[in-house]
């Protein structure tokens, strides 16, 4: 029973950790967190800055967006990654 509880808790933590669709980070250094996420329908990166009154800023469409793509936070900004089998790329935005 204890083993099942620990397994359930680990799975629950993993869902909350990797299930994040939107990232929050202060990109424009004004003390208010900004929003970054991937729009898989339009194949774009979306960034909403507080200094722009959270108006959506879209990247150009990404041609080869797959299920192993996303954005993660870095020390100075965020990183877009697009992995496919043994190939892929990473782009860092500061």
PDB file of N, CA, C and O in Angstrom:
ATOM      1  N   UNK A   1       0.816  -1.190   0.000  1.00  0.00           N
ATOM      2  CA  UNK A   1       0.000   0.000   0.000  1.00  0.00           C
ATOM      3  C   UNK A   1       0.866   1.262   0.000  1.00  0.00           C
ATOM      4  O   UNK A   1       0.572   2.224  -0.711  1.00  0.00           O
ATOM      5  N   UNK A   2       1.918   1.252   0.788  1.00  0.00           N
ATOM      6  CA  UNK A   2       2.806   2.407   0.871  1.00  0.00           C
ATOM      7  C   UNK A   2       3.514   2.633  -0.466  1.00  0.00           C
ATOM      8  O   UNK A   2       3.725   3.772  -0.882  1.00  0.00           O
ATOM      9  N   UNK A   3       3.875   1.541  -1.128  1.00  0.00           N
ATOM     10  CA  UNK A   3       4.549   1.643  -2.420  1.00  0.00           C
ATOM     11  C   UNK A   3       3.611   2.255  -3.463  1.00  0.00           C
ATOM     12  O   UNK A   3       4.050   3.052  -4.293  1.00  0.00           O
ATOM     13  N   UNK A   4       2.349   1.899  -3.430  1.00  0.00           N
ATOM     14  CA  UNK A   4       1.372   2.462  -4.365  1.00  0.00           C
ATOM     15  C   UNK A   4       1.174   3.960  -4.124  1.00  0.00           C
ATOM     16  O   UNK A   4       1.039   4.733  -5.072  1.00  0.00           O
ATOM     17  N   UNK A   5       1.157   4.358  -2.870  1.00  0.00           N
ATOM     18  CA  UNK A   5       0.996   5.769  -2.539  1.00  0.00           C
ATOM     19  C   UNK A   5       2.185   6.583  -3.023  1.00  0.00           C
ATOM     20  O   UNK A   5       2.007   7.662  -3.588  1.00  0.00           O
ATOM     21  N   UNK A   6       3.377   6.086  -2.812  1.00  0.00           N
ATOM     22  CA  UNK A   6       4.581   6.790  -3.265  1.00  0.00           C
ATOM     23  C   UNK A   6       4.598   6.877  -4.783  1.00  0.00           C
ATOM     24  O   UNK A   6       4.939   7.926  -5.330  1.00  0.00           O
ATOM     25  N   UNK A   7       4.243   5.813  -5.471  1.00  0.00           N
ATOM     26  CA  UNK A   7       4.194   5.812  -6.934  1.00  0.00           C
ATOM     27  C   UNK A   7       3.175   6.824  -7.440  1.00  0.00           C
ATOM     28  O   UNK A   7       3.446   7.564  -8.386  1.00  0.00           O
ATOM     29  N   UNK A   8       2.014   6.858  -6.816  1.00  0.00           N
ATOM     30  CA  UNK A   8       0.984   7.817  -7.199  1.00  0.00           C
ATOM     31  C   UNK A   8       1.455   9.253  -7.009  1.00  0.00           C
ATOM     32  O   UNK A   8       1.236  10.099  -7.876  1.00  0.00           O
ATOM     33  N   UNK A   9       2.097   9.530  -5.885  1.00  0.00           N
ATOM     34  CA  UNK A   9       2.597  10.884  -5.633  1.00  0.00           C
ATOM     35  C   UNK A   9       3.662  11.291  -6.641  1.00  0.00           C
ATOM     36  O   UNK A   9       3.668  12.433  -7.101  1.00  0.00           O
ATOM     37  N   UNK A  10       4.558  10.383  -6.990  1.00  0.00           N
ATOM     38  CA  UNK A  10       5.590  10.691  -7.985  1.00  0.00           C
ATOM     39  C   UNK A  10       4.980  10.977  -9.351  1.00  0.00           C
ATOM     40  O   UNK A  10       5.427  11.888 -10.048  1.00  0.00           O
ATOM     41  N   UNK A  11       3.973  10.216  -9.738  1.00  0.00           N
ATOM     42  CA  UNK A  11       3.296  10.462 -11.014  1.00  0.00           C
ATOM     43  C   UNK A  11       2.555  11.790 -10.999  1.00  0.00           C
ATOM     44  O   UNK A  11       2.547  12.511 -11.997  1.00  0.00           O
ATOM     45  N   UNK A  12       1.939  12.113  -9.884  1.00  0.00           N
ATOM     46  CA  UNK A  12       1.224  13.371  -9.753  1.00  0.00           C
ATOM     47  C   UNK A  12       2.177  14.563  -9.851  1.00  0.00           C
ATOM     48  O   UNK A  12       1.871  15.556 -10.511  1.00  0.00           O
ATOM     49  N   UNK A  13       3.321  14.459  -9.199  1.00  0.00           N
ATOM     50  CA  UNK A  13       4.324  15.527  -9.269  1.00  0.00           C
ATOM     51  C   UNK A  13       4.832  15.689 -10.697  1.00  0.00           C
ATOM     52  O   UNK A  13       5.027  16.811 -11.164  1.00  0.00           O
ATOM     53  N   UNK A  14       5.044  14.583 -11.385  1.00  0.00           N
ATOM     54  CA  UNK A  14       5.522  14.644 -12.760  1.00  0.00           C
ATOM     55  C   UNK A  14       4.498  15.298 -13.681  1.00  0.00           C
ATOM     56  O   UNK A  14       4.870  16.047 -14.585  1.00  0.00           O
ATOM     57  N   UNK A  15       3.226  15.027 -13.467  1.00  0.00           N
ATOM     58  CA  UNK A  15       2.183  15.638 -14.284  1.00  0.00           C
ATOM     59  C   UNK A  15       2.180  17.147 -14.092  1.00  0.00           C
ATOM     60  O   UNK A  15       2.069  17.894 -15.063  1.00  0.00           O
ATOM     61  N   UNK A  16       2.300  17.601 -12.848  1.00  0.00           N
ATOM     62  CA  UNK A  16       2.313  19.039 -12.597  1.00  0.00           C
ATOM     63  C   UNK A  16       3.590  19.699 -13.107  1.00  0.00           C
ATOM     64  O   UNK A  16       3.558  20.857 -13.526  1.00  0.00           O
ATOM     65  N   UNK A  17       4.697  18.992 -13.079  1.00  0.00           N
ATOM     66  CA  UNK A  17       5.959  19.563 -13.535  1.00  0.00           C
ATOM     67  C   UNK A  17       6.020  19.664 -15.047  1.00  0.00           C
ATOM     68  O   UNK A  17       6.345  20.723 -15.585  1.00  0.00           O
ATOM     69  N   UNK A  18       5.714  18.579 -15.738  1.00  0.00           N
ATOM     70  CA  UNK A  18       5.833  18.559 -17.189  1.00  0.00           C
ATOM     71  C   UNK A  18       4.546  18.945 -17.898  1.00  0.00           C
ATOM     72  O   UNK A  18       4.545  19.067 -19.123  1.00  0.00           O
ATOM     73  N   UNK A  19       3.466  19.137 -17.185  1.00  0.00           N
ATOM     74  CA  UNK A  19       2.196  19.503 -17.792  1.00  0.00           C
ATOM     75  C   UNK A  19       2.016  21.003 -17.945  1.00  0.00           C
ATOM     76  O   UNK A  19       0.955  21.462 -18.370  1.00  0.00           O
ATOM     77  N   UNK A  20       3.032  21.763 -17.605  1.00  0.00           N
ATOM     78  CA  UNK A  20       2.936  23.205 -17.722  1.00  0.00           C
ATOM     79  C   UNK A  20       2.909  23.614 -19.185  1.00  0.00           C
ATOM     80  O   UNK A  20       3.808  23.258 -19.947  1.00  0.00           O
ATOM     81  N   UNK A  21       1.895  24.351 -19.578  1.00  0.00           N
ATOM     82  CA  UNK A  21       1.825  24.832 -20.940  1.00  0.00           C
ATOM     83  C   UNK A  21       2.305  26.271 -21.050  1.00  0.00           C
ATOM     84  O   UNK A  21       2.835  26.672 -22.087  1.00  0.00           O
ATOM     85  N   UNK A  22       2.125  27.047 -19.992  1.00  0.00           N
ATOM     86  CA  UNK A  22       2.526  28.450 -20.016  1.00  0.00           C
ATOM     87  C   UNK A  22       3.652  28.669 -19.011  1.00  0.00           C
ATOM     88  O   UNK A  22       3.614  28.160 -17.891  1.00  0.00           O
ATOM     89  N   UNK A  23       4.647  29.432 -19.432  1.00  0.00           N
ATOM     90  CA  UNK A  23       5.768  29.772 -18.561  1.00  0.00           C
ATOM     91  C   UNK A  23       5.601  31.199 -18.075  1.00  0.00           C
ATOM     92  O   UNK A  23       5.147  32.065 -18.824  1.00  0.00           O
ATOM     93  N   UNK A  24       5.964  31.448 -16.831  1.00  0.00           N
ATOM     94  CA  UNK A  24       5.906  32.785 -16.258  1.00  0.00           C
ATOM     95  C   UNK A  24       7.308  33.218 -15.886  1.00  0.00           C
ATOM     96  O   UNK A  24       7.984  32.545 -15.108  1.00  0.00           O
ATOM     97  N   UNK A  25       7.751  34.347 -16.442  1.00  0.00           N
ATOM     98  CA  UNK A  25       9.070  34.888 -16.123  1.00  0.00           C
ATOM     99  C   UNK A  25       9.087  36.365 -16.482  1.00  0.00           C
ATOM    100  O   UNK A  25       8.468  36.781 -17.462  1.00  0.00           O
ATOM    101  N   UNK A  26       9.790  37.149 -15.695  1.00  0.00           N
ATOM    102  CA  UNK A  26       9.911  38.583 -15.959  1.00  0.00           C
ATOM    103  C   UNK A  26      10.982  38.791 -17.026  1.00  0.00           C
ATOM    104  O   UNK A  26      12.172  38.815 -16.715  1.00  0.00           O
ATOM    105  N   UNK A  27      10.563  38.940 -18.282  1.00  0.00           N
ATOM    106  CA  UNK A  27      11.508  39.103 -19.391  1.00  0.00           C
ATOM    107  C   UNK A  27      11.933  40.554 -19.592  1.00  0.00           C
ATOM    108  O   UNK A  27      13.055  40.813 -20.028  1.00  0.00           O
ATOM    109  N   UNK A  28      11.066  41.486 -19.284  1.00  0.00           N
ATOM    110  CA  UNK A  28      11.370  42.891 -19.542  1.00  0.00           C
ATOM    111  C   UNK A  28      11.813  43.656 -18.293  1.00  0.00           C
ATOM    112  O   UNK A  28      11.870  44.885 -18.308  1.00  0.00           O
ATOM    113  N   UNK A  29      12.124  42.941 -17.223  1.00  0.00           N
ATOM    114  CA  UNK A  29      12.692  43.501 -15.980  1.00  0.00           C
ATOM    115  C   UNK A  29      11.885  44.656 -15.390  1.00  0.00           C
ATOM    116  O   UNK A  29      12.449  45.670 -14.977  1.00  0.00           O
ATOM    117  N   UNK A  30      10.561  44.496 -15.354  1.00  0.00           N
ATOM    118  CA  UNK A  30       9.737  45.517 -14.730  1.00  0.00           C
ATOM    119  C   UNK A  30       9.100  45.038 -13.429  1.00  0.00           C
ATOM    120  O   UNK A  30       8.304  45.755 -12.824  1.00  0.00           O
ATOM    121  N   UNK A  31       9.453  43.813 -12.994  1.00  0.00           N
ATOM    122  CA  UNK A  31       8.936  43.272 -11.741  1.00  0.00           C
ATOM    123  C   UNK A  31       7.626  42.512 -11.880  1.00  0.00           C
ATOM    124  O   UNK A  31       7.127  41.965 -10.896  1.00  0.00           O
ATOM    125  N   UNK A  32       7.057  42.467 -13.082  1.00  0.00           N
ATOM    126  CA  UNK A  32       5.807  41.747 -13.328  1.00  0.00           C
ATOM    127  C   UNK A  32       6.111  40.574 -14.243  1.00  0.00           C
ATOM    128  O   UNK A  32       6.789  40.736 -15.258  1.00  0.00           O
ATOM    129  N   UNK A  33       5.612  39.384 -13.889  1.00  0.00           N
ATOM    130  CA  UNK A  33       5.902  38.196 -14.694  1.00  0.00           C
ATOM    131  C   UNK A  33       5.182  38.251 -16.035  1.00  0.00           C
ATOM    132  O   UNK A  33       4.012  38.627 -16.113  1.00  0.00           O
ATOM    133  N   UNK A  34       5.896  37.872 -17.085  1.00  0.00           N
ATOM    134  CA  UNK A  34       5.366  37.803 -18.432  1.00  0.00           C
ATOM    135  C   UNK A  34       5.000  36.356 -18.760  1.00  0.00           C
ATOM    136  O   UNK A  34       5.398  35.438 -18.043  1.00  0.00           O
ATOM    137  N   UNK A  35       4.250  36.149 -19.833  1.00  0.00           N
ATOM    138  CA  UNK A  35       3.741  34.819 -20.188  1.00  0.00           C
ATOM    139  C   UNK A  35       4.347  34.388 -21.519  1.00  0.00           C
ATOM    140  O   UNK A  35       4.352  35.151 -22.486  1.00  0.00           O
ATOM    141  N   UNK A  36       4.864  33.144 -21.560  1.00  0.00           N
ATOM    142  CA  UNK A  36       5.431  32.565 -22.776  1.00  0.00           C
ATOM    143  C   UNK A  36       4.815  31.185 -22.960  1.00  0.00           C
ATOM    144  O   UNK A  36       4.745  30.408 -22.007  1.00  0.00           O
ATOM    145  N   UNK A  37       4.366  30.867 -24.181  1.00  0.00           N
ATOM    146  CA  UNK A  37       3.838  29.532 -24.451  1.00  0.00           C
ATOM    147  C   UNK A  37       3.878  29.232 -25.940  1.00  0.00           C
ATOM    148  O   UNK A  37       4.093  30.120 -26.765  1.00  0.00           O
ATOM    149  N   UNK A  38       3.667  27.957 -26.268  1.00  0.00           N
ATOM    150  CA  UNK A  38       3.626  27.490 -27.657  1.00  0.00           C
ATOM    151  C   UNK A  38       2.170  27.389 -28.088  1.00  0.00           C
ATOM    152  O   UNK A  38       1.348  26.820 -27.370  1.00  0.00           O
ATOM    153  N   UNK A  39       1.846  27.933 -29.251  1.00  0.00           N
ATOM    154  CA  UNK A  39       0.529  27.760 -29.846  1.00  0.00           C
ATOM    155  C   UNK A  39       0.661  26.677 -30.903  1.00  0.00           C
ATOM    156  O   UNK A  39       1.117  26.940 -32.015  1.00  0.00           O
ATOM    157  N   UNK A  40       0.262  25.457 -30.556  1.00  0.00           N
ATOM    158  CA  UNK A  40       0.463  24.332 -31.465  1.00  0.00           C
ATOM    159  C   UNK A  40      -0.473  24.386 -32.669  1.00  0.00           C
ATOM    160  O   UNK A  40      -0.171  23.781 -33.697  1.00  0.00           O
ATOM    161  N   UNK A  41      -1.579  25.079 -32.573  1.00  0.00           N
ATOM    162  CA  UNK A  41      -2.499  25.192 -33.711  1.00  0.00           C
ATOM    163  C   UNK A  41      -1.907  26.106 -34.779  1.00  0.00           C
ATOM    164  O   UNK A  41      -1.944  25.775 -35.964  1.00  0.00           O
ATOM    165  N   UNK A  42      -1.364  27.251 -34.375  1.00  0.00           N
ATOM    166  CA  UNK A  42      -0.757  28.192 -35.322  1.00  0.00           C
ATOM    167  C   UNK A  42       0.725  27.925 -35.540  1.00  0.00           C
ATOM    168  O   UNK A  42       1.340  28.567 -36.391  1.00  0.00           O
ATOM    169  N   UNK A  43       1.314  26.992 -34.793  1.00  0.00           N
ATOM    170  CA  UNK A  43       2.747  26.658 -34.859  1.00  0.00           C
ATOM    171  C   UNK A  43       3.623  27.876 -34.615  1.00  0.00           C
ATOM    172  O   UNK A  43       4.548  28.149 -35.380  1.00  0.00           O
ATOM    173  N   UNK A  44       3.329  28.605 -33.552  1.00  0.00           N
ATOM    174  CA  UNK A  44       4.087  29.801 -33.215  1.00  0.00           C
ATOM    175  C   UNK A  44       4.444  29.821 -31.734  1.00  0.00           C
ATOM    176  O   UNK A  44       3.855  29.100 -30.927  1.00  0.00           O
ATOM    177  N   UNK A  45       5.419  30.660 -31.391  1.00  0.00           N
ATOM    178  CA  UNK A  45       5.743  30.964 -30.001  1.00  0.00           C
ATOM    179  C   UNK A  45       4.994  32.252 -29.670  1.00  0.00           C
ATOM    180  O   UNK A  45       5.039  33.214 -30.437  1.00  0.00           O
ATOM    181  N   UNK A  46       4.310  32.272 -28.536  1.00  0.00           N
ATOM    182  CA  UNK A  46       3.541  33.446 -28.128  1.00  0.00           C
ATOM    183  C   UNK A  46       4.153  34.014 -26.855  1.00  0.00           C
ATOM    184  O   UNK A  46       4.436  33.285 -25.905  1.00  0.00           O
ATOM    185  N   UNK A  47       4.350  35.307 -26.853  1.00  0.00           N
ATOM    186  CA  UNK A  47       4.919  35.994 -25.704  1.00  0.00           C
ATOM    187  C   UNK A  47       4.015  37.181 -25.368  1.00  0.00           C
ATOM    188  O   UNK A  47       3.687  37.990 -26.236  1.00  0.00           O
ATOM    189  N   UNK A  48       3.618  37.272 -24.101  1.00  0.00           N
ATOM    190  CA  UNK A  48       2.788  38.386 -23.640  1.00  0.00           C
ATOM    191  C   UNK A  48       3.573  39.146 -22.583  1.00  0.00           C
ATOM    192  O   UNK A  48       3.766  38.661 -21.468  1.00  0.00           O
ATOM    193  N   UNK A  49       4.025  40.351 -22.947  1.00  0.00           N
ATOM    194  CA  UNK A  49       4.830  41.177 -22.045  1.00  0.00           C
ATOM    195  C   UNK A  49       3.960  42.149 -21.276  1.00  0.00           C
ATOM    196  O   UNK A  49       2.996  42.693 -21.815  1.00  0.00           O
ATOM    197  N   UNK A  50       4.298  42.365 -20.023  1.00  0.00           N
ATOM    198  CA  UNK A  50       3.530  43.288 -19.191  1.00  0.00           C
ATOM    199  C   UNK A  50       3.689  44.732 -19.665  1.00  0.00           C
ATOM    200  O   UNK A  50       2.759  45.527 -19.533  1.00  0.00           O
ATOM    201  N   UNK A  51       4.850  45.080 -20.212  1.00  0.00           N
ATOM    202  CA  UNK A  51       5.047  46.443 -20.706  1.00  0.00           C
ATOM    203  C   UNK A  51       4.233  46.712 -21.974  1.00  0.00           C
ATOM    204  O   UNK A  51       4.009  47.869 -22.332  1.00  0.00           O
ATOM    205  N   UNK A  52       3.791  45.654 -22.650  1.00  0.00           N
ATOM    206  CA  UNK A  52       2.934  45.786 -23.837  1.00  0.00           C
ATOM    207  C   UNK A  52       1.474  45.525 -23.469  1.00  0.00           C
ATOM    208  O   UNK A  52       0.655  45.260 -24.349  1.00  0.00           O
ATOM    209  N   UNK A  53       1.139  45.597 -22.169  1.00  0.00           N
ATOM    210  CA  UNK A  53      -0.206  45.365 -21.636  1.00  0.00           C
ATOM    211  C   UNK A  53      -0.720  43.973 -21.980  1.00  0.00           C
ATOM    212  O   UNK A  53      -1.908  43.792 -22.246  1.00  0.00           O
ATOM    213  N   UNK A  54       0.176  42.996 -21.973  1.00  0.00           N
ATOM    214  CA  UNK A  54      -0.104  41.581 -22.224  1.00  0.00           C
ATOM    215  C   UNK A  54      -0.747  41.331 -23.589  1.00  0.00           C
ATOM    216  O   UNK A  54      -1.525  40.391 -23.754  1.00  0.00           O
ATOM    217  N   UNK A  55      -0.418  42.177 -24.560  1.00  0.00           N
ATOM    218  CA  UNK A  55      -0.853  41.942 -25.939  1.00  0.00           C
ATOM    219  C   UNK A  55       0.008  40.809 -26.499  1.00  0.00           C
ATOM    220  O   UNK A  55       1.226  40.806 -26.319  1.00  0.00           O
ATOM    221  N   UNK A  56      -0.618  39.855 -27.171  1.00  0.00           N
ATOM    222  CA  UNK A  56       0.095  38.685 -27.685  1.00  0.00           C
ATOM    223  C   UNK A  56       1.042  39.073 -28.819  1.00  0.00           C
ATOM    224  O   UNK A  56       0.642  39.739 -29.774  1.00  0.00           O
ATOM    225  N   UNK A  57       2.301  38.649 -28.702  1.00  0.00           N
ATOM    226  CA  UNK A  57       3.305  38.838 -29.744  1.00  0.00           C
ATOM    227  C   UNK A  57       3.618  37.451 -30.282  1.00  0.00           C
ATOM    228  O   UNK A  57       4.061  36.580 -29.534  1.00  0.00           O
ATOM    229  N   UNK A  58       3.390  37.239 -31.577  1.00  0.00           N
ATOM    230  CA  UNK A  58       3.561  35.922 -32.201  1.00  0.00           C
ATOM    231  C   UNK A  58       4.859  35.874 -32.990  1.00  0.00           C
ATOM    232  O   UNK A  58       5.261  36.863 -33.602  1.00  0.00           O
ATOM    233  N   UNK A  59       5.507  34.723 -32.971  1.00  0.00           N
ATOM    234  CA  UNK A  59       6.663  34.506 -33.842  1.00  0.00           C
ATOM    235  C   UNK A  59       6.157  34.143 -35.231  1.00  0.00           C
ATOM    236  O   UNK A  59       4.957  33.960 -35.434  1.00  0.00           O
ATOM    237  N   UNK A  60       7.063  34.042 -36.170  1.00  0.00           N
ATOM    238  CA  UNK A  60       6.677  33.531 -37.482  1.00  0.00           C
ATOM    239  C   UNK A  60       6.335  32.054 -37.326  1.00  0.00           C
ATOM    240  O   UNK A  60       6.856  31.403 -36.420  1.00  0.00           O
ATOM    241  N   UNK A  61       5.471  31.503 -38.186  1.00  0.00           N
ATOM    242  CA  UNK A  61       5.125  30.073 -38.068  1.00  0.00           C
ATOM    243  C   UNK A  61       6.358  29.175 -38.209  1.00  0.00           C
ATOM    244  O   UNK A  61       7.239  29.428 -39.030  1.00  0.00           O
ATOM    245  N   UNK A  62       6.396  28.138 -37.400  1.00  0.00           N
ATOM    246  CA  UNK A  62       7.498  27.178 -37.412  1.00  0.00           C
ATOM    247  C   UNK A  62       7.082  26.014 -38.299  1.00  0.00           C
ATOM    248  O   UNK A  62       6.064  25.372 -38.039  1.00  0.00           O
ATOM    249  N   UNK A  63       7.856  25.734 -39.342  1.00  0.00           N
ATOM    250  CA  UNK A  63       7.464  24.744 -40.340  1.00  0.00           C
ATOM    251  C   UNK A  63       7.437  23.328 -39.804  1.00  0.00           C
ATOM    252  O   UNK A  63       6.492  22.587 -40.076  1.00  0.00           O
ATOM    253  N   UNK A  64       8.449  22.934 -39.052  1.00  0.00           N
ATOM    254  CA  UNK A  64       8.555  21.544 -38.608  1.00  0.00           C
ATOM    255  C   UNK A  64       8.339  21.430 -37.101  1.00  0.00           C
ATOM    256  O   UNK A  64       9.242  21.026 -36.368  1.00  0.00           O
ATOM    257  N   UNK A  65       7.159  21.780 -36.650  1.00  0.00           N
ATOM    258  CA  UNK A  65       6.821  21.677 -35.243  1.00  0.00           C
ATOM    259  C   UNK A  65       6.220  20.299 -34.990  1.00  0.00           C
ATOM    260  O   UNK A  65       5.294  19.888 -35.689  1.00  0.00           O
ATOM    261  N   UNK A  66       6.737  19.590 -34.003  1.00  0.00           N
ATOM    262  CA  UNK A  66       6.226  18.257 -33.695  1.00  0.00           C
ATOM    263  C   UNK A  66       5.870  18.156 -32.222  1.00  0.00           C
ATOM    264  O   UNK A  66       5.902  19.150 -31.497  1.00  0.00           O
ATOM    265  N   UNK A  67       5.530  16.945 -31.782  1.00  0.00           N
ATOM    266  CA  UNK A  67       5.099  16.759 -30.396  1.00  0.00           C
ATOM    267  C   UNK A  67       6.235  16.918 -29.388  1.00  0.00           C
ATOM    268  O   UNK A  67       5.977  17.137 -28.204  1.00  0.00           O
ATOM    269  N   UNK A  68       7.471  16.814 -29.830  1.00  0.00           N
ATOM    270  CA  UNK A  68       8.615  16.971 -28.932  1.00  0.00           C
ATOM    271  C   UNK A  68       9.162  18.399 -28.973  1.00  0.00           C
ATOM    272  O   UNK A  68      10.367  18.605 -28.827  1.00  0.00           O
ATOM    273  N   UNK A  69       8.300  19.368 -29.168  1.00  0.00           N
ATOM    274  CA  UNK A  69       8.693  20.773 -29.202  1.00  0.00           C
ATOM    275  C   UNK A  69       8.105  21.492 -27.997  1.00  0.00           C
ATOM    276  O   UNK A  69       7.092  21.069 -27.442  1.00  0.00           O
ATOM    277  N   UNK A  70       8.748  22.580 -27.600  1.00  0.00           N
ATOM    278  CA  UNK A  70       8.224  23.347 -26.485  1.00  0.00           C
ATOM    279  C   UNK A  70       9.152  24.463 -26.066  1.00  0.00           C
ATOM    280  O   UNK A  70      10.151  24.744 -26.728  1.00  0.00           O
ATOM    281  N   UNK A  71       8.812  25.090 -24.967  1.00  0.00           N
ATOM    282  CA  UNK A  71       9.622  26.162 -24.402  1.00  0.00           C
ATOM    283  C   UNK A  71       9.926  25.830 -22.944  1.00  0.00           C
ATOM    284  O   UNK A  71       9.086  25.276 -22.234  1.00  0.00           O
ATOM    285  N   UNK A  72      11.128  26.174 -22.509  1.00  0.00           N
ATOM    286  CA  UNK A  72      11.548  25.995 -21.119  1.00  0.00           C
ATOM    287  C   UNK A  72      12.230  27.274 -20.651  1.00  0.00           C
ATOM    288  O   UNK A  72      12.782  28.027 -21.454  1.00  0.00           O
ATOM    289  N   UNK A  73      12.186  27.504 -19.361  1.00  0.00           N
ATOM    290  CA  UNK A  73      12.839  28.684 -18.794  1.00  0.00           C
ATOM    291  C   UNK A  73      14.341  28.470 -18.710  1.00  0.00           C
ATOM    292  O   UNK A  73      14.804  27.357 -18.461  1.00  0.00           O
ATOM    293  N   UNK A  74      15.093  29.532 -18.917  1.00  0.00           N
ATOM    294  CA  UNK A  74      16.533  29.527 -18.714  1.00  0.00           C
ATOM    295  C   UNK A  74      16.870  30.638 -17.722  1.00  0.00           C
ATOM    296  O   UNK A  74      15.984  31.346 -17.243  1.00  0.00           O
ATOM    297  N   UNK A  75      18.137  30.779 -17.425  1.00  0.00           N
ATOM    298  CA  UNK A  75      18.566  31.779 -16.442  1.00  0.00           C
ATOM    299  C   UNK A  75      18.236  33.196 -16.900  1.00  0.00           C
ATOM    300  O   UNK A  75      17.789  34.018 -16.100  1.00  0.00           O
ATOM    301  N   UNK A  76      18.452  33.486 -18.181  1.00  0.00           N
ATOM    302  CA  UNK A  76      18.282  34.848 -18.684  1.00  0.00           C
ATOM    303  C   UNK A  76      17.057  35.037 -19.571  1.00  0.00           C
ATOM    304  O   UNK A  76      16.875  36.131 -20.107  1.00  0.00           O
ATOM    305  N   UNK A  77      16.220  34.040 -19.748  1.00  0.00           N
ATOM    306  CA  UNK A  77      15.066  34.161 -20.624  1.00  0.00           C
ATOM    307  C   UNK A  77      14.363  32.831 -20.777  1.00  0.00           C
ATOM    308  O   UNK A  77      14.000  32.184 -19.794  1.00  0.00           O
ATOM    309  N   UNK A  78      14.173  32.425 -22.042  1.00  0.00           N
ATOM    310  CA  UNK A  78      13.571  31.126 -22.292  1.00  0.00           C
ATOM    311  C   UNK A  78      14.197  30.504 -23.528  1.00  0.00           C
ATOM    312  O   UNK A  78      14.884  31.171 -24.302  1.00  0.00           O
ATOM    313  N   UNK A  79      13.946  29.209 -23.698  1.00  0.00           N
ATOM    314  CA  UNK A  79      14.544  28.450 -24.792  1.00  0.00           C
ATOM    315  C   UNK A  79      13.454  27.673 -25.520  1.00  0.00           C
ATOM    316  O   UNK A  79      12.631  27.009 -24.890  1.00  0.00           O
ATOM    317  N   UNK A  80      13.452  27.756 -26.837  1.00  0.00           N
ATOM    318  CA  UNK A  80      12.565  26.947 -27.668  1.00  0.00           C
ATOM    319  C   UNK A  80      13.351  25.734 -28.139  1.00  0.00           C
ATOM    320  O   UNK A  80      14.471  25.869 -28.632  1.00  0.00           O
ATOM    321  N   UNK A  81      12.763  24.544 -27.987  1.00  0.00           N
ATOM    322  CA  UNK A  81      13.431  23.335 -28.458  1.00  0.00           C
ATOM    323  C   UNK A  81      12.501  22.566 -29.392  1.00  0.00           C
ATOM    324  O   UNK A  81      11.281  22.576 -29.227  1.00  0.00           O
ATOM    325  N   UNK A  82      13.099  21.908 -30.366  1.00  0.00           N
ATOM    326  CA  UNK A  82      12.367  21.118 -31.350  1.00  0.00           C
ATOM    327  C   UNK A  82      13.183  19.857 -31.597  1.00  0.00           C
ATOM    328  O   UNK A  82      14.132  19.880 -32.381  1.00  0.00           O
ATOM    329  N   UNK A  83      12.828  18.761 -30.939  1.00  0.00           N
ATOM    330  CA  UNK A  83      13.574  17.512 -31.044  1.00  0.00           C
ATOM    331  C   UNK A  83      12.804  16.519 -31.895  1.00  0.00           C
ATOM    332  O   UNK A  83      11.580  16.417 -31.813  1.00  0.00           O
ATOM    333  N   UNK A  84      13.544  15.794 -32.709  1.00  0.00           N
ATOM    334  CA  UNK A  84      12.948  14.748 -33.517  1.00  0.00           C
ATOM    335  C   UNK A  84      13.962  13.638 -33.703  1.00  0.00           C
ATOM    336  O   UNK A  84      14.954  13.818 -34.409  1.00  0.00           O
ATOM    337  N   UNK A  85      13.727  12.492 -33.080  1.00  0.00           N
ATOM    338  CA  UNK A  85      14.609  11.333 -33.106  1.00  0.00           C
ATOM    339  C   UNK A  85      16.044  11.740 -32.759  1.00  0.00           C
ATOM    340  O   UNK A  85      16.315  12.118 -31.618  1.00  0.00           O
ATOM    341  N   UNK A  86      16.962  11.670 -33.718  1.00  0.00           N
ATOM    342  CA  UNK A  86      18.359  12.035 -33.432  1.00  0.00           C
ATOM    343  C   UNK A  86      18.696  13.442 -33.908  1.00  0.00           C
ATOM    344  O   UNK A  86      19.851  13.860 -33.833  1.00  0.00           O
ATOM    345  N   UNK A  87      17.720  14.160 -34.388  1.00  0.00           N
ATOM    346  CA  UNK A  87      17.944  15.520 -34.880  1.00  0.00           C
ATOM    347  C   UNK A  87      17.130  16.494 -34.034  1.00  0.00           C
ATOM    348  O   UNK A  87      16.232  16.088 -33.296  1.00  0.00           O
ATOM    349  N   UNK A  88      17.444  17.752 -34.144  1.00  0.00           N
ATOM    350  CA  UNK A  88      16.695  18.765 -33.418  1.00  0.00           C
ATOM    351  C   UNK A  88      17.481  20.052 -33.307  1.00  0.00           C
ATOM    352  O   UNK A  88      18.620  20.149 -33.764  1.00  0.00           O
ATOM    353  N   UNK A  89      16.853  21.039 -32.690  1.00  0.00           N
ATOM    354  CA  UNK A  89      17.534  22.306 -32.477  1.00  0.00           C
ATOM    355  C   UNK A  89      16.990  22.980 -31.232  1.00  0.00           C
ATOM    356  O   UNK A  89      15.911  22.650 -30.741  1.00  0.00           O
ATOM    357  N   UNK A  90      17.768  23.936 -30.733  1.00  0.00           N
ATOM    358  CA  UNK A  90      17.383  24.737 -29.578  1.00  0.00           C
ATOM    359  C   UNK A  90      17.726  26.184 -29.885  1.00  0.00           C
ATOM    360  O   UNK A  90      18.797  26.483 -30.414  1.00  0.00           O
ATOM    361  N   UNK A  91      16.810  27.073 -29.549  1.00  0.00           N
ATOM    362  CA  UNK A  91      17.018  28.502 -29.747  1.00  0.00           C
ATOM    363  C   UNK A  91      16.758  29.208 -28.417  1.00  0.00           C
ATOM    364  O   UNK A  91      15.715  29.021 -27.791  1.00  0.00           O
ATOM    365  N   UNK A  92      17.723  30.017 -28.005  1.00  0.00           N
ATOM    366  CA  UNK A  92      17.602  30.704 -26.727  1.00  0.00           C
ATOM    367  C   UNK A  92      17.234  32.161 -26.962  1.00  0.00           C
ATOM    368  O   UNK A  92      17.816  32.835 -27.812  1.00  0.00           O
ATOM    369  N   UNK A  93      16.256  32.637 -26.193  1.00  0.00           N
ATOM    370  CA  UNK A  93      15.799  34.026 -26.279  1.00  0.00           C
ATOM    371  C   UNK A  93      16.091  34.705 -24.954  1.00  0.00           C
ATOM    372  O   UNK A  93      15.749  34.180 -23.894  1.00  0.00           O
ATOM    373  N   UNK A  94      16.721  35.871 -25.009  1.00  0.00           N
ATOM    374  CA  UNK A  94      17.073  36.613 -23.796  1.00  0.00           C
ATOM    375  C   UNK A  94      16.416  37.969 -23.815  1.00  0.00           C
ATOM    376  O   UNK A  94      16.587  38.751 -22.880  1.00  0.00           O
TER     377      UNK A  94
END
